[in-house]
Amino acid sequence: MSGKIEQRLAELGIELPEATRAVGNYVPTLITGNYLYLSGQITILNGELKYIGRLGENLSVEDGMAAARLCGLNMIAQVKAALDGDLDRVKQVIKLGGFVNGTPEFTDQPKVLNGASDLMVEVFGDAGKHTRSAVGVASLPLGISVEVDGIFEIA
């Protein structure tokens, strides 16, 4: 499908990755009523893990922002798959929840999560403005640096 959001992605030069499958007893997305819930998306691209490590140790804030953006791209890919390719059905990005693997001294989780937040506004415009949590954690699965989940309102 080629709608308004697809055109926007093309204008931005953004190519979405393939939506990954669940690797456990859960689903990547779940639609209930007019809401689409997304399981946590990680820093994987074409089957390869990216941005392995901890913020404040071997990764910079800029690395973390790029990692969060990749999580955001994976989120949009999951949304597209869940909506049978029609991203124009997104009415509003409601909430993003971000988890940042960092040292105990690392306190720039909000800056890191801007990588995903900025992407949502770039792609969806005002409908991309959302509420958010940015949480620091001692570790994440597979040693990744960032994981992001979300809730979207859909038509």
DSSP file with accessible surface (Angstrom, degrees, kcal/mol):
  #  RESIDUE AA STRUCTURE BP1 BP2  ACC     N-H-->O    O-->H-N    N-H-->O    O-->H-N    TCO  KAPPA ALPHA  PHI   PSI    X-CA   Y-CA   Z-CA
    1    1 A M              0   0  156      0, 0.0     2,-0.5     0, 0.0    86,-0.1   0.000 360.0 360.0 360.0 147.3    0.0    0.0    0.0
    2    2 A S        +     0   0  107      4,-0.1     2,-0.1    84,-0.0    84,-0.1  -0.856 360.0 146.2-129.9  95.7    1.1    3.5   -0.7
    3    3 A G     >  -     0   0   19     -2,-0.5     4,-2.3     0, 0.0     5,-0.2  -0.354  64.1 -71.8-113.8-164.4   -0.5    6.1    1.5
    4    4 A K  H  > S+     0   0  149      1,-0.2     4,-2.1     2,-0.2     5,-0.1   0.901 130.1  46.1 -60.3 -44.7    0.3    9.4    3.1
    5    5 A I  H  > S+     0   0   14      2,-0.2     4,-2.6     1,-0.2    -1,-0.2   0.899 110.6  53.2 -70.2 -38.1    2.6    7.8    5.7
    6    6 A E  H  > S+     0   0   37      1,-0.2     4,-2.2     2,-0.2    -1,-0.2   0.909 109.5  49.6 -60.5 -41.1    4.4    5.7    3.1
    7    7 A Q  H  X S+     0   0  117     -4,-2.3     4,-2.7     2,-0.2    -2,-0.2   0.909 109.6  51.7 -62.5 -41.7    5.0    8.8    1.1
    8    8 A R  H  X S+     0   0   95     -4,-2.1     4,-2.1     2,-0.2    -2,-0.2   0.911 108.2  50.9 -62.0 -44.2    6.4   10.5    4.2
    9    9 A L  H  X>S+     0   0    4     -4,-2.6     5,-2.8     1,-0.2     4,-0.6   0.925 111.1  49.0 -58.2 -44.0    8.7    7.6    4.8
   10   10 A A  H ><5S+     0   0   74     -4,-2.2     3,-1.1     1,-0.2    -2,-0.2   0.920 109.6  51.4 -63.0 -43.3   10.0    7.9    1.2
   11   11 A E  H 3<5S+     0   0  135     -4,-2.7    -1,-0.2     1,-0.3    -2,-0.2   0.866 111.8  47.6 -60.5 -36.6   10.5   11.6    1.6
   12   12 A L  H 3<5S-     0   0   57     -4,-2.1    -1,-0.3    -5,-0.2    -2,-0.2   0.525 112.9-120.9 -81.5  -6.8   12.5   11.1    4.7
   13   13 A G  T <<5 +     0   0   67     -3,-1.1     2,-0.6    -4,-0.6    -3,-0.2   0.790  60.3 152.4  71.1  27.9   14.5    8.3    3.0
   14   14 A I      < -     0   0   23     -5,-2.8     2,-0.5    -6,-0.2    -1,-0.2  -0.820  27.8-170.2 -98.8 123.8   13.4    5.8    5.6
   15   15 A E        -     0   0  177     -2,-0.6    58,-0.0    -3,-0.1    -5,-0.0  -0.965  22.7-132.2-109.7 122.4   13.2    2.2    4.7
   16   16 A L        -     0   0   33     -2,-0.5    58,-0.1     1,-0.1     3,-0.1  -0.490  17.5-124.2 -74.8 142.1   11.5    0.0    7.3
   17   17 A P        -     0   0   15      0, 0.0     2,-0.2     0, 0.0    -1,-0.1  -0.266  41.1 -81.3 -72.2 170.2   13.2   -3.2    8.4
   18   18 A E        -     0   0  163      1,-0.1     2,-0.3    -2,-0.0    28,-0.2  -0.517  50.8-107.7 -69.0 136.7   11.3   -6.5    8.3
   19   19 A A        -     0   0   30     58,-0.3     2,-0.1    -2,-0.2    -1,-0.1  -0.548  39.0-132.0 -67.2 127.2    9.0   -7.0   11.2
   20   20 A T        -     0   0   52     -2,-0.3     2,-0.2    54,-0.1    -1,-0.1  -0.462  14.3-118.9 -81.9 156.9   10.5   -9.6   13.5
   21   21 A R        -     0   0  223     -2,-0.1    -1,-0.1     1,-0.1     2,-0.1  -0.576  34.3 -93.6 -90.2 157.4    8.7  -12.6   14.9
   22   22 A A        -     0   0   31     -2,-0.2    -1,-0.1     4,-0.1     5,-0.0  -0.391  26.6-158.2 -65.8 144.4    8.1  -13.3   18.5
   23   23 A V  S    S+     0   0  136     -2,-0.1     2,-0.2    -3,-0.1    -1,-0.1   0.124  71.3  27.8-111.7  17.9   10.8  -15.6   20.0
   24   24 A G  S    S-     0   0   46      2,-0.3     2,-1.9     0, 0.0    -2,-0.1  -0.810 110.9 -53.3-153.7-163.6    8.7  -16.8   23.0
   25   25 A N  S    S+     0   0  176     -2,-0.2     2,-0.3     2,-0.0    -2,-0.0  -0.461 103.9  77.3 -87.6  65.2    5.1  -17.3   24.1
   26   26 A Y  S    S-     0   0  111     -2,-1.9    -2,-0.3    13,-0.0    -4,-0.1  -0.933  75.4-113.2-155.5 173.2    3.9  -13.8   23.3
   27   27 A V        -     0   0   80     -2,-0.3    12,-0.1     1,-0.1     3,-0.1  -0.898  16.0-133.2-116.1 149.1    2.8  -11.9   20.3
   28   28 A P  S    S+     0   0   30      0, 0.0    11,-2.7     0, 0.0     2,-0.3   0.829  91.4  15.5 -68.7 -31.0    4.6   -8.8   18.8
   29   29 A T  E     -A   38   0A  30      9,-0.2     2,-0.3    49,-0.0     9,-0.2  -0.977  61.5-168.2-141.1 155.3    1.4   -6.9   18.5
   30   30 A L  E     -A   37   0A 103      7,-1.9     7,-3.0    -2,-0.3     2,-0.5  -0.964   9.1-154.5-146.5 125.8   -2.1   -7.1   19.9
   31   31 A I  E     +A   36   0A  72     -2,-0.3     2,-0.4     5,-0.2     5,-0.2  -0.886  17.6 169.8-101.2 129.3   -5.2   -5.1   18.7
   32   32 A T  E >   -A   35   0A  79      3,-2.5     3,-2.1    -2,-0.5     2,-0.1  -0.974  65.2 -42.2-137.3 121.3   -8.0   -4.6   21.2
   33   33 A G  T 3  S-     0   0   64     -2,-0.4     0, 0.0     1,-0.3     0, 0.0  -0.384 124.8 -22.5  59.9-127.6  -10.7   -2.1   20.2
   34   34 A N  T 3  S+     0   0   89     -2,-0.1   120,-3.1    -3,-0.1     2,-0.4   0.073 119.9  95.1-100.2  22.3   -9.1    0.9   18.7
   35   35 A Y  E <   -AB  32 153A  92     -3,-2.1    -3,-2.5   118,-0.2     2,-0.5  -0.946  54.5-160.0-122.3 138.9   -5.7    0.3   20.3
   36   36 A L  E     -AB  31 152A   0    116,-3.2   116,-2.7    -2,-0.4     2,-0.4  -0.972  12.4-160.4-114.6 118.9   -2.6   -1.5   19.1
   37   37 A Y  E     -AB  30 151A 101     -7,-3.0    -7,-1.9    -2,-0.5     2,-0.5  -0.853   5.4-155.1-100.9 135.5   -0.2   -2.6   21.8
   38   38 A L  E     -AB  29 150A  10    112,-3.0   112,-1.2    -2,-0.4    -9,-0.2  -0.935  11.2-132.3-114.1 132.0    3.4   -3.4   20.8
   39   39 A S  E     -     0   0A  36    -11,-2.7   109,-0.1    -2,-0.5   111,-0.0  -0.312  54.9 -66.7 -65.9 162.8    5.7   -5.7   22.7
   40   40 A G  E     -     0   0A  22    109,-0.1     2,-0.4   107,-0.1   109,-0.3  -0.266  51.9-148.6 -57.0 130.6    9.2   -4.4   23.4
   41   41 A Q  E     - B   0 148A   8    107,-3.4   107,-2.2    -3,-0.1     2,-0.2  -0.870  15.0-158.3-104.2 138.0   11.2   -3.8   20.2
   42   42 A I        -     0   0   36     -2,-0.4     2,-1.8   105,-0.2   105,-0.1  -0.443  34.1 -81.7-111.1-176.1   15.0   -4.2   20.4
   43   43 A T  S    S+     0   0    0    103,-0.5     7,-3.4     7,-0.2     2,-0.4  -0.480  74.6 134.7 -90.0  68.8   18.0   -3.1   18.4
   44   44 A I  E     -E   49   0B  33     -2,-1.8     2,-0.4     5,-0.2     5,-0.2  -0.942  28.9-178.0-120.1 139.1   17.9   -5.7   15.7
   45   45 A L  E >  S-E   48   0B  60      3,-2.5     3,-2.0    -2,-0.4    -2,-0.0  -0.973  72.8 -17.2-139.8 120.5   18.4   -5.0   12.0
   46   46 A N  T 3  S-     0   0  141     -2,-0.4     3,-0.1     1,-0.3    -1,-0.1   0.883 128.9 -51.2  51.9  42.1   18.2   -7.7    9.3
   47   47 A G  T 3  S+     0   0   69      1,-0.2     2,-0.5     0, 0.0    -1,-0.3   0.449 116.8 112.7  80.5   0.5   18.6  -10.4   11.9
   48   48 A E  E <   -E   45   0B 116     -3,-2.0    -3,-2.5     0, 0.0     2,-0.2  -0.912  66.2-127.1-112.8 129.5   21.7   -8.8   13.4
   49   49 A L  E     -E   44   0B  57     -2,-0.5     2,-0.3    -5,-0.2    -5,-0.2  -0.512  30.5-170.5 -70.7 137.6   21.8   -7.3   16.9
   50   50 A K        +     0   0   68     -7,-3.4    95,-0.4    -2,-0.2    -7,-0.2  -0.835  56.1  29.1-122.9 163.6   23.1   -3.7   17.0
   51   51 A Y  S    S-     0   0   80     -2,-0.3    94,-1.4     1,-0.2     2,-0.4   0.928  71.2-179.3  52.8  56.0   24.2   -1.4   19.8
   52   52 A I  B     +F  144   0C  79     92,-0.2     2,-0.3    -3,-0.2    92,-0.2  -0.679  39.6  41.9 -84.3 133.9   25.3   -4.1   22.3
   53   53 A G  S    S-     0   0   12     90,-2.8     2,-0.4    -2,-0.4    48,-0.2  -0.832  85.7 -54.2 131.2-166.5   26.5   -2.7   25.6
   54   54 A R    >>> -     0   0   62     -2,-0.3     3,-1.7    46,-0.1     4,-1.5  -0.932  41.0-118.1-121.2 137.8   25.8   -0.2   28.3
   55   55 A L  B 345S+gh  59 102D   0     46,-2.9    48,-2.2    -2,-0.4    51,-0.2  -0.486 104.7  25.7 -68.2 137.4   25.3    3.5   28.1
   56   56 A G  T 345S+     0   0   50      3,-2.1    -1,-0.3    46,-0.2     4,-0.1   0.362 123.7  56.6  87.1  -4.7   27.9    5.3   30.1
   57   57 A E  T <45S-     0   0  125     -3,-1.7    -2,-0.2     2,-0.3    -1,-0.1   0.651 130.8 -14.6-118.0 -72.4   30.3    2.4   29.7
   58   58 A N  T  <5S+     0   0   93     -4,-1.5     2,-0.4     1,-0.1    -3,-0.2   0.346 123.6  65.8-119.4   5.0   31.0    1.5   26.0
   59   59 A L  B   < -g   55   0D  24     -5,-1.5    -3,-2.1    -8,-0.0    -2,-0.3  -0.988  69.0-141.0-129.3 142.1   28.1    3.4   24.4
   60   60 A S     >  -     0   0   47     -2,-0.4     4,-2.4    -5,-0.2     5,-0.2  -0.383  33.4-102.7 -90.0 171.2   27.6    7.2   24.2
   61   61 A V  H  > S+     0   0   26      1,-0.2     4,-2.6     2,-0.2     5,-0.2   0.908 125.3  54.2 -58.4 -40.8   24.3    9.1   24.4
   62   62 A E  H  > S+     0   0  133      1,-0.2     4,-2.2     2,-0.2    -1,-0.2   0.901 107.2  49.9 -62.9 -40.2   24.4    9.5   20.6
   63   63 A D  H  > S+     0   0   59      1,-0.2     4,-2.4     2,-0.2    -1,-0.2   0.920 110.7  50.7 -61.3 -43.0   24.8    5.7   20.3
   64   64 A G  H  X S+     0   0    0     -4,-2.4     4,-2.7     2,-0.2    -2,-0.2   0.892 108.2  51.1 -62.7 -40.7   21.8    5.3   22.6
   65   65 A M  H  X S+     0   0   60     -4,-2.6     4,-2.3     2,-0.2    -1,-0.2   0.912 110.9  48.5 -63.6 -41.1   19.7    7.7   20.5
   66   66 A A  H  X S+     0   0   36     -4,-2.2     4,-2.2     2,-0.2    -2,-0.2   0.893 111.2  51.1 -65.5 -37.5   20.5    5.8   17.4
   67   67 A A  H  X S+     0   0    0     -4,-2.4     4,-2.3     2,-0.2    -2,-0.2   0.925 110.3  48.4 -64.3 -44.2   19.6    2.5   19.2
   68   68 A A  H  X S+     0   0    0     -4,-2.7     4,-2.4     2,-0.2    -2,-0.2   0.885 109.3  53.4 -64.8 -37.6   16.3    4.0   20.3
   69   69 A R  H  X S+     0   0   74     -4,-2.3     4,-2.6     2,-0.2    -1,-0.2   0.923 107.5  51.0 -62.4 -42.4   15.6    5.2   16.7
   70   70 A L  H  X S+     0   0   14     -4,-2.2     4,-2.4     2,-0.2    -2,-0.2   0.921 108.8  51.1 -62.0 -41.3   16.2    1.6   15.5
   71   71 A C  H  X S+     0   0    0     -4,-2.3     4,-2.2     1,-0.2    -1,-0.2   0.920 109.8  51.3 -58.8 -42.0   13.8    0.4   18.1
   72   72 A G  H  X S+     0   0    0     -4,-2.4     4,-2.5     2,-0.2    -2,-0.2   0.896 107.6  51.3 -62.9 -40.5   11.3    3.0   16.7
   73   73 A L  H  X S+     0   0   28     -4,-2.6     4,-2.3     1,-0.2    -1,-0.2   0.919 110.1  49.8 -62.6 -41.1   11.8    1.8   13.2
   74   74 A N  H  X S+     0   0    2     -4,-2.4     4,-2.1     2,-0.2    -2,-0.2   0.874 108.7  53.6 -65.2 -34.6   11.1   -1.8   14.3
   75   75 A M  H  X S+     0   0    0     -4,-2.2     4,-2.6     2,-0.2    -2,-0.2   0.943 108.8  47.6 -63.1 -48.0    8.0   -0.5   16.1
   76   76 A I  H  X S+     0   0    0     -4,-2.5     4,-2.8     1,-0.2    -2,-0.2   0.898 110.0  53.4 -62.5 -38.0    6.7    1.1   12.9
   77   77 A A  H  X S+     0   0    7     -4,-2.3     4,-2.2     1,-0.2   -58,-0.3   0.913 110.3  47.5 -62.0 -39.9    7.5   -2.1   10.9
   78   78 A Q  H  X S+     0   0    8     -4,-2.1     4,-2.6     2,-0.2    -2,-0.2   0.905 111.1  50.8 -67.3 -40.9    5.4   -4.1   13.5
   79   79 A V  H  X S+     0   0    0     -4,-2.6     4,-2.0     2,-0.2    -2,-0.2   0.940 110.1  50.3 -60.7 -46.2    2.5   -1.5   13.3
   80   80 A K  H  <>S+     0   0   66     -4,-2.8     5,-3.5     1,-0.2     6,-0.3   0.926 111.9  47.1 -58.9 -44.5    2.6   -1.8    9.5
   81   81 A A  H ><5S+     0   0   56     -4,-2.2     3,-1.3     1,-0.2    -1,-0.2   0.922 112.1  50.0 -64.1 -42.0    2.5   -5.6    9.6
   82   82 A A  H 3<5S+     0   0   24     -4,-2.6    -1,-0.2     1,-0.3    -2,-0.2   0.806 111.7  48.7 -67.2 -28.7   -0.4   -5.5   12.2
   83   83 A L  T ><5S-     0   0    1     -4,-2.0     3,-1.9    -5,-0.2    -1,-0.3   0.051 117.9-108.0-102.1  26.0   -2.4   -3.1   10.1
   84   84 A D  T < 5S-     0   0  137     -3,-1.3    -3,-0.2     1,-0.3    -2,-0.1   0.859  78.5 -51.3  51.5  38.7   -2.0   -5.1    6.8
   85   85 A G  T 3 <S+     0   0   14     -5,-3.5     2,-1.0    -6,-0.2    -1,-0.3   0.402 108.4 121.8  88.0  -2.2    0.4   -2.5    5.4
   86   86 A D    X   +     0   0   46     -3,-1.9     3,-1.7    -6,-0.3    -1,-0.1  -0.670  25.8 168.1-103.4  85.2   -1.8    0.5    6.0
   87   87 A L  G >   +     0   0    2     -2,-1.0     3,-1.8     1,-0.3    -1,-0.2   0.680  69.7  78.0 -68.0 -16.0    0.1    3.0    8.3
   88   88 A D  G 3  S+     0   0   66      1,-0.3    -1,-0.3    -3,-0.1    -2,-0.1   0.649  78.2  73.9 -67.7 -11.5   -2.5    5.6    7.5
   89   89 A R  G <   +     0   0   75     -3,-1.7    66,-2.5    -6,-0.1     2,-0.6   0.619  69.9 105.9 -75.0 -12.1   -4.7    3.8   10.1
   90   90 A V  E <   +C  154   0A  15     -3,-1.8    64,-0.2    64,-0.2     3,-0.1  -0.590  41.6 173.3 -71.2 117.5   -2.5    5.2   12.9
   91   91 A K  E     -     0   0A 106     62,-2.7     2,-0.3    -2,-0.6    63,-0.2   0.808  65.2  -8.2 -90.4 -37.0   -4.6    8.0   14.5
   92   92 A Q  E     -C  153   0A  59     61,-1.6    61,-3.3    36,-0.1     2,-0.7  -0.952  54.4-128.7-162.2 136.3   -2.2    8.7   17.4
   93   93 A V  E     -C  152   0A   0     34,-3.3    59,-0.2    -2,-0.3     3,-0.1  -0.850  34.0-176.4 -81.9 117.6    0.9    7.4   19.0
   94   94 A I  E     -     0   0A  53     57,-2.3    37,-2.7    -2,-0.7     2,-0.3   0.929  52.7  -7.6 -86.2 -51.8   -0.3    7.2   22.6
   95   95 A K  E     -Cd 151 131A  76     56,-1.7    56,-2.2    35,-0.2     2,-0.4  -0.995  47.2-160.4-153.1 141.0    2.7    6.1   24.7
   96   96 A L  E     -Cd 150 132A   0     35,-2.0    37,-1.9    -2,-0.3     2,-0.5  -0.970  10.1-160.6-115.8 139.2    6.2    4.8   24.4
   97   97 A G  E     -Cd 149 133A   6     52,-2.3    52,-2.5    -2,-0.4     2,-0.4  -0.987  13.6-167.1-118.7 123.0    8.0    3.0   27.2
   98   98 A G  E     -Cd 148 134A   1     35,-2.5    37,-2.9    -2,-0.5     2,-0.4  -0.916  12.4-164.6-118.9 140.4   11.8    2.9   27.0
   99   99 A F  E     -Cd 147 135A  63     48,-2.8    48,-1.9    -2,-0.4     2,-0.5  -0.986   9.4-164.0-122.2 126.2   14.3    0.9   28.8
  100  100 A V  E     -Cd 146 136A   0     35,-3.0    37,-2.9    -2,-0.4     2,-0.8  -0.956  14.8-142.4-119.7 121.2   18.0    1.9   28.8
  101  101 A N  E     + d   0 137A   6     44,-2.9   -46,-2.9    -2,-0.5     2,-0.3  -0.719  46.8 145.8 -80.2 107.2   20.8   -0.4   29.8
  102  102 A G  B     -h   55   0D   6     35,-1.9   -46,-0.2    -2,-0.8    -2,-0.0  -0.920  52.2 -88.4-141.7 168.4   23.2    1.9   31.5
  103  103 A T    >   -     0   0   19    -48,-2.2     3,-1.5    -2,-0.3   -46,-0.0  -0.296  49.9-102.8 -68.5 161.7   25.7    2.2   34.3
  104  104 A P  T 3  S+     0   0  112      0, 0.0    -1,-0.1     0, 0.0   -48,-0.0   0.816 124.0  51.6 -57.8 -27.7   24.4    3.2   37.8
  105  105 A E  T 3  S+     0   0  144    -49,-0.1     2,-0.3     2,-0.0   -49,-0.1   0.619  83.4 107.3 -84.4 -12.3   25.8    6.7   37.1
  106  106 A F    <   +     0   0   21     -3,-1.5     3,-0.1   -51,-0.2    -4,-0.1  -0.518  33.3 162.0 -74.3 125.4   24.1    7.1   33.7
  107  107 A T        +     0   0  103     -2,-0.3    -1,-0.1     1,-0.1    29,-0.0   0.227  45.5  95.0-128.6  14.7   21.1    9.6   33.9
  108  108 A D     >  +     0   0   51      1,-0.2     4,-2.1     2,-0.1     3,-0.3   0.001  39.2 127.5-100.1  32.0   20.5   10.6   30.3
  109  109 A Q  H  > S+     0   0   31      1,-0.2     4,-2.5     2,-0.2     5,-0.2   0.901  72.1  54.9 -54.4 -42.7   17.7    8.0   29.7
  110  110 A P  H  > S+     0   0   64      0, 0.0     4,-1.1     0, 0.0    -1,-0.2   0.915 107.3  49.7 -60.3 -39.7   15.3   10.8   28.4
  111  111 A K  H  4 S+     0   0  112     -3,-0.3     3,-0.5     2,-0.2     4,-0.4   0.916 110.5  50.9 -62.9 -42.4   17.9   12.0   25.8
  112  112 A V  H >< S+     0   0    0     -4,-2.1     3,-1.9     1,-0.2     4,-0.4   0.950 107.7  52.2 -59.1 -48.0   18.4    8.4   24.6
  113  113 A L  H >X S+     0   0    0     -4,-2.5     4,-2.4     1,-0.3     3,-0.9   0.704  89.1  79.4 -67.4 -16.8   14.6    7.9   24.2
  114  114 A N  H 3X S+     0   0   56     -4,-1.1     4,-3.2    -3,-0.5     5,-0.4   0.803  81.1  69.6 -58.6 -25.8   14.4   11.0   22.1
  115  115 A G  H <> S+     0   0    7     -3,-1.9     4,-0.9    -4,-0.4    -1,-0.2   0.912 108.4  33.4 -58.3 -41.7   15.7    8.9   19.3
  116  116 A A  H <> S+     0   0    0     -3,-0.9     4,-2.0    -4,-0.4    -2,-0.2   0.897 119.4  51.6 -79.9 -42.3   12.4    7.0   19.2
  117  117 A S  H  X S+     0   0   12     -4,-2.4     4,-1.8     1,-0.2     5,-0.2   0.927 109.2  49.3 -62.1 -46.0   10.2    9.9   20.1
  118  118 A D  H  X S+     0   0   81     -4,-3.2     4,-2.6     1,-0.2    -1,-0.2   0.894 109.0  54.5 -60.7 -39.3   11.7   12.2   17.4
  119  119 A L  H  X S+     0   0    0     -4,-0.9     4,-2.6    -5,-0.4     5,-0.3   0.919 104.7  53.3 -61.4 -42.6   11.2    9.5   14.8
  120  120 A M  H  X S+     0   0    0     -4,-2.0     4,-2.9     1,-0.2     5,-0.3   0.910 112.2  44.3 -61.6 -39.8    7.5    9.1   15.7
  121  121 A V  H  X S+     0   0   55     -4,-1.8     4,-1.8     7,-0.3    -1,-0.2   0.908 111.8  53.4 -72.1 -38.7    6.9   12.9   15.2
  122  122 A E  H  < S+     0   0   63     -4,-2.6    -2,-0.2    -5,-0.2    -1,-0.2   0.925 120.0  33.4 -56.9 -45.0    9.0   12.8   12.0
  123  123 A V  H  < S+     0   0    2     -4,-2.6    -2,-0.2    -5,-0.2    -3,-0.2   0.919 132.0  26.7 -81.5 -46.1    6.9   10.0   10.5
  124  124 A F  H >< S-     0   0   17     -4,-2.9     3,-1.3     1,-0.3    -3,-0.2   0.441  88.3-151.7-103.5   0.4    3.4   10.7   11.9
  125  125 A G  G >< S-     0   0   32     -4,-1.8     3,-2.2    -5,-0.3     4,-0.3  -0.374  74.5  -7.6  64.1-141.1    3.5   14.5   12.5
  126  126 A D  G >  S+     0   0  120      1,-0.3     3,-1.5     2,-0.2    -1,-0.3   0.822 133.7  64.0 -58.8 -30.0    1.3   15.7   15.3
  127  127 A A  G <  S+     0   0   24     -3,-1.3   -34,-3.3     1,-0.3    -1,-0.3   0.653  94.3  63.2 -68.6 -12.1   -0.2   12.2   15.6
  128  128 A G  G <  S+     0   0    0     -3,-2.2     2,-0.3   -36,-0.2    -7,-0.3   0.566  74.8 107.6 -87.7  -9.3    3.3   11.1   16.6
  129  129 A K    <   +     0   0  119     -3,-1.5     2,-0.3    -4,-0.3   -36,-0.2  -0.559  51.2 159.9 -73.2 132.2    3.3   13.2   19.8
  130  130 A H        -     0   0   43     -2,-0.3   -35,-0.2   -38,-0.1     2,-0.2  -0.878  44.0 -97.1-146.9 167.8    3.0   10.8   22.8
  131  131 A T  E     -d   95   0A  84    -37,-2.7   -35,-2.0    -2,-0.3     2,-0.3  -0.513  47.5-169.1 -84.2 165.8    3.4   10.3   26.5
  132  132 A R  E     -d   96   0A  76    -37,-0.2     2,-0.4    -2,-0.2   -35,-0.2  -0.999  27.1-154.7-159.8 150.5    6.6    8.4   27.5
  133  133 A S  E     -d   97   0A  45    -37,-1.9   -35,-2.5    -2,-0.3     2,-0.4  -0.977  10.4-167.4-122.1 141.8    8.5    6.7   30.2
  134  134 A A  E     -d   98   0A  33     -2,-0.4     2,-0.4   -37,-0.2   -35,-0.2  -0.941  15.4-179.2-131.2 108.9   12.3    6.4   30.1
  135  135 A V  E     -d   99   0A  64    -37,-2.9   -35,-3.0    -2,-0.4     2,-0.4  -0.915  21.8-138.8-118.4 133.9   13.7    3.9   32.6
  136  136 A G  E     -d  100   0A  36     -2,-0.4     2,-0.3   -37,-0.2   -35,-0.2  -0.715  26.1-174.9 -87.3 137.4   17.3    3.0   33.4
  137  137 A V  E     -d  101   0A  40    -37,-2.9   -35,-1.9    -2,-0.4     3,-0.1  -0.914  34.5-126.3-132.0 159.8   17.9   -0.7   33.9
  138  138 A A  S    S-     0   0   80     -2,-0.3     2,-0.3     1,-0.2   -37,-0.1   0.736  90.2  -7.7 -77.8 -24.3   20.9   -2.8   35.0
  139  139 A S        -     0   0   88    -39,-0.1    -1,-0.2   -38,-0.0     6,-0.1  -0.978  57.6-152.1-163.7 162.2   20.7   -5.1   31.9
  140  140 A L    >   -     0   0   22     -2,-0.3     3,-1.8     4,-0.3     4,-0.1  -0.930  45.4 -71.1-134.9 160.8   18.5   -6.0   29.0
  141  141 A P  G >  S+     0   0   75      0, 0.0     3,-1.9     0, 0.0    -1,-0.0  -0.167 115.7   4.9 -54.4 141.0   18.0   -9.2   27.0
  142  142 A L  G 3  S-     0   0  124      1,-0.3   -93,-0.0   -90,-0.0    -3,-0.0   0.621 123.4 -75.5  62.5  13.7   21.0  -10.3   24.8
  143  143 A G  G <  S+     0   0   31     -3,-1.8   -90,-2.8     1,-0.2    -1,-0.3   0.616  84.7 158.5  77.8  11.1   23.1   -7.4   26.1
  144  144 A I  B <   -F   52   0C   0     -3,-1.9    -4,-0.3   -92,-0.2   -92,-0.2  -0.213  41.4-138.1 -66.7 163.0   21.2   -4.8   24.0
  145  145 A S  S    S+     0   0    0    -94,-1.4   -44,-2.9   -95,-0.4     2,-0.3   0.756  76.9  23.6 -94.2 -27.4   21.3   -1.2   25.1
  146  146 A V  E     - C   0 100A   0    -46,-0.2  -103,-0.5   -95,-0.2     2,-0.3  -0.998  51.4-177.1-145.0 144.7   17.7   -0.1   24.5
  147  147 A E  E     - C   0  99A  40    -48,-1.9   -48,-2.8    -2,-0.3     2,-0.4  -0.992  10.8-170.7-139.3 138.7   14.2   -1.6   24.3
  148  148 A V  E     -BC  41  98A   0   -107,-2.2  -107,-3.4    -2,-0.3     2,-0.2  -0.997   5.4-179.1-134.3 133.9   11.0    0.3   23.5
  149  149 A D  E     - C   0  97A  56    -52,-2.5   -52,-2.3    -2,-0.4     2,-0.3  -0.726  13.9-176.7-119.5 174.0    7.4   -0.7   23.6
  150  150 A G  E     -BC  38  96A   3   -112,-1.2  -112,-3.0    -2,-0.2     2,-0.4  -0.996  28.1-132.3-165.2 168.5    4.3    1.3   22.7
  151  151 A I  E     -BC  37  95A  44    -56,-2.2   -57,-2.3    -2,-0.3   -56,-1.7  -1.000  24.8-172.6-130.5 130.4    0.6    1.9   22.4
  152  152 A F  E     -BC  36  93A   0   -116,-2.7  -116,-3.2    -2,-0.4     2,-0.4  -0.963  20.4-135.2-123.1 140.7   -1.0    3.3   19.3
  153  153 A E  E     -BC  35  92A  46    -61,-3.3   -62,-2.7    -2,-0.4   -61,-1.6  -0.813  32.7-169.8 -90.2 135.3   -4.6    4.4   18.6
  154  154 A I  E       C   0  90A   2   -120,-3.1   -64,-0.2    -2,-0.4   -65,-0.1  -0.870 360.0 360.0-128.2 157.9   -5.8    3.1   15.3
  155  155 A A              0   0   70    -66,-2.5   -66,-0.0    -2,-0.3   -64,-0.0  -0.656 360.0 360.0 -91.2 360.0   -8.8    3.6   12.9
